[in-house]
Amino acid sequence: LLHEAGHLAARREGEITLTASQQARYTKAMRLEPGTVSGYGEEGGQSEDIAETIALYYSAKSNPDPSVMRSVRALYPGRIAVIEELLESEKTRLQARRGTN
């Protein structure tokens, strides 16, 4: 379920919501960071890697042990930075949309 939510968070109306800069940084992080978040992410290219990273992010964030998120950030600092930017921009966009309705 978190994986599919990751696809929704990374896409709006069928378009990837990453900016060109975020896209470039994420691609670079995929090259530089150790492996992929999961085997499924490796097989499905960047779209699946983003969804798997978002699923990992939410799993780690919801874990009561803060060392879990620290470990995820240490393993995938570039990916997590882009995901946090993406989620924050989507949160801001949705809050602004609610304010105008």
Buried (B, 14 or more C-beta within 10 A) or exposed (E): EBBEEBBEBBBEEEEBBBEEEBBEBBBEBBEEBEEBBBEBBBEBEBBBBBBBBBBBBBEBBEEEEEEBBEEBBEBBEBBBBBBEBBBEBBEEEEEEEEEEE
